[in-house]
């Protein structure tokens, strides 16, 4: 229900990434564009499997050594969106690549957030924009608001970036996840 529109937003950005942009830094400090694509591909099968209540461990190789492409990511995003659109995907508990059981709705929300935030990372790094639907942003703001502090303690999000309550919804979501909505490649 929320993964598919988030995947669509991310796919729109990925389709317009040029090969000469792969080494460009992103607002996600651990990754350039190529590294972020590989990160999304590395976790893709685990996120897809979570919808089917299957434990799919990430590949044994490093996420930086996958040798896959943006086209591979587009296909993986299709599979993940389809899996999370199936009846029952959001019900019960599931696994995200490991033995820990988590509520499926929590995992689905995490995936939708990952797709929008990393979609923004890639869009910003490559001179594009991302425009998620308002209902998706409302949902993500609510979900991230409930879990952001715990995610920061786990190192998933950086320190919150102060964003005015009157700022656009996407900017507020980014701030909650530790992103500076004003980030530029030149000004970091």
PyMOL commands that set and color helices and strands:
alter all, ss='L'
color gray80, all
select helices_A, chain A and resi 3-15+19-21+33-51+63-65+70-84+104-125+134-153+169-176
alter helices_A, ss='H'
color red, helices_A
select strands_A, chain A and resi 93-95+101-103
alter strands_A, ss='S'
color yellow, strands_A
deselect
rebuild
show_as cartoon
